[in-house]
């Protein structure tokens, strides 16, 4: 959800006895974990109950957009709290900003970060850094809006299918920009060249997104805050990360109406200023992954901080499958996959139907984890992937463990049962295959 740089977690559990309390320490090592080389492996000693509490990090996807948004600010320092600074995507985004002339300071332990973009002089970020992460492409909108021009490499990121940038390009053109993509011969690599032309400033306009792309919404939202006049964006993404970006921009002086809805109205400003403090929202994909970990291991533990409303679609499905979800505080939940009778674990789970989609529907970034859980449940389950067209490669690895799953196109039919221990290929949970689908352009 990649954040996970492959959406893989390494858990180190230590059971400590203190006053008859069992504490479970989750050691999250995905910060330095890339798609594993052939000689690297994760060796998991399973079959044990998990218990205790896990602390959720700040949202990686939100952080990437917020760091790009600092380029809209021409005066002052922006301070962020709860940044997952140890993630390689965040480190690469820092390199993108620094390559433009921004000053970035951070503390790894508490996730505090300070960003000053007053000294930005370049409008072309480092090609290598941008081409490795999807979020690096977000700088296109702020650079174009603030400086009147930008040259940005086509984005990289996890390999989960085609995510073309046509929505970005058409949206910026609707704001008066001249945008061209020049590809390297015989390659998918290339750069986007954009400029405002006369007046060196974008102009307010209206644009309807064919698909509620998070990336395109973020880019056009940031660009519109510095455009001359009023901009109306419709069918925009409603993900919590987009709303978090809107709140930050408003703190910087932007005027935005409709945050959190499918329609945004932005009145452009001449300048935006650094934000005194912004606390990044908890990562809902990380929280969801741990919730599924409790279910699949038939365990019970608590998770915080979370925003339960951001997890509604997942928690409803876990409940339907037989798990117990308890909100223990305004920002904490307890997830239980335990159902014992006379000391014997009787929980078998129930087959359910899942269909991924844009927020508030079931998140595609949790589909592989949830499908793995459903292989351990009784009955049949159906999993439909509607966001990316080739995101079922993980099924082959589950089948090696004895999972009974049939795949037809983007739909998996899961026959619940027990899986076996086997050596598996490490496939990033976020990334499978390549596609060419205008239906999902700009995701």
Secondary structure, DSSP 8 states (H G I E B T S, - for coil): --TTTTT-------EEEETTEEEE-----GGG--S--TT-------S----SEEE--B-HHHHHHHHHHGGGEEESEEEEES--TTSHHHHHHHHHHHHHT-EEEEETTTTEEEEE-TT---SS--HHHHHH-GGGGGHHHHHHHHHSEEEEE------SS----HHHHHHHHHTT-EEEEEE-TTSS-EEEEEE--GGGS-B--EEE-SS--HHHHHHHHHHHTTSBSEEEEES----HHHHHHHHHHHHTT-EEE-TTSSEEEEE--S-EE--S-EE--B-HHHHHHHHHHHHHTT-EEEEES--GGGGHHHHHHHHHTT-EEEEEETTEEEEE---EETTEE----B--EEEB-STTSB-GGGHHHHHHHHTTSBSEEEEE--S-SS--THHHHHHHTT-EEEEETTEEEEE-------------TT-------GGGTT-
